[in-house]
């Protein structure tokens, strides 16, 4: 090979290495601000699912975050080489190639160390490992078919508002939270005046266990009382999700309920449609609303359409459900408070705080207030139980955690305070004044939500719980209280024979 060809090859190699090094370096910075890279299992399960239908800002954020900066660095590098060559400086391209190779290897090694990348093959191995028989499941899993669920004489309607990333820690310090001034005063007051199962003696919530800590995992675990652990399988060419598990909506369907789940994004993101449609739920997503004339065909902001529109749509759907003869279960998922910065919509006019996420939370609080006031004015409200749940805790990134940044408490105390919010409004008559002993200073998880909601609706359970969940209205320990968080996570985050039977 002649010298000229060697120089061309070295140039190509060095160019690629420089570009890759720059892209990797900027990608590290971008990911540490925009993705919960410290939650390896969450990242793994999200990235191995269907991610079509993600928010409209992700692609632009990637381009601005590391694609364009990398191109600029590469362009500067090339301009510098051209400048030096024209000044007669002898640029040894082999040496540059060697240096750029070391630089590239260094950035990749840095990424591996920072993101603990070696954990991903271990997670993949645990997901694909041969199923093991679990003594934990054997001793603690209450087979749903063995539980008799007896509805009240007059079945109660159910509204569940899943609020994106809503934590009890958003309360002020005086009321059990972490901020000097709460961005969610209405939710804080609701938690104080209605049923709020709490990890402390004040406003509090549930533990964000592994396998429950992002949206689809939060929904699945709260509605079925089992974790998200590679729950999807193909059957007859169709993706299904734990078809042999029993969800809240499966039980209500047997009782004659009409169940609708409403979301302002696309239902297939992270295979949510497979979960919903495997468990007696009619899903109304952005595409459904466009098809039925609720939303313009070309409308798209953030993840789909914003919460101010979702609440108005929820009112319209509830008017129809409330006028029917069948009891209804209407659930919907808000999105404006989504990590990393939330979405500031047209109704977010008060910039009371210096941080956008705090202002978005404040706006979400006002929107919920307006919605609940409307609900409470409806003729069917007296026979309706309303449940407000954080789908999971805020997915903070290593370099983007507004909760720690703005809290008046030390970081370790903030972390201990972070729990998903739960509020039950207008439960069955005999549960309205649940004792402080049962309600406060509890340790519980998403698993305990499903049986608790069933009892809040006036159902009688023949057992203390269902699946891995225990009704919080019963004076019995939850699995977290009995075994501790670490044991429950260890036992549920492995492939077991019992979990595989749910698929």
Secondary structure, DSSP 8 states (H G I E B T S, - for coil): --HHHHHHHHHHHHHHHHHHHHHHHHHHHHHHHHS-TT-HHHHHHHHTS--TT--TTHHHHHIIIIIHHHHHHHHHHHHHHHHHHHTT----HHHHHHHHHHHHHHHHHHHHHHTTTHHHHHHHHHHHS--B--HHHHHH-B-GGG--EE--SS--EEEEEEETT-BGGGSBGGGTSSBSS-S-HHHHHHHHHSB---SSSSS-EEB--TTSSSHHHHHHHHHHSS--SS-EEEETTEEEE-TTS--HHHHHHHTT-EEEEEESS-TTGGGHHHHHHTTT-EEE-HHHHHHTTSS-TT--BTTBS-HHHHHHHHHHHHHHHHHSSS-EEEEEE--TT-TTT----TT-----SSSHHHHHHHHHHHHHHHHHHHHHTSTTGGGEEEEEEESS----BTTB-HHHHH-SS-HHHHHHH--EEEEEES--GGGTT--HHHHSS---BGGGHHHHHHHHTT-EESSSEEBTEE-TTSSS--HHHHH-HHHHHHHHSS-BHHHHTT-
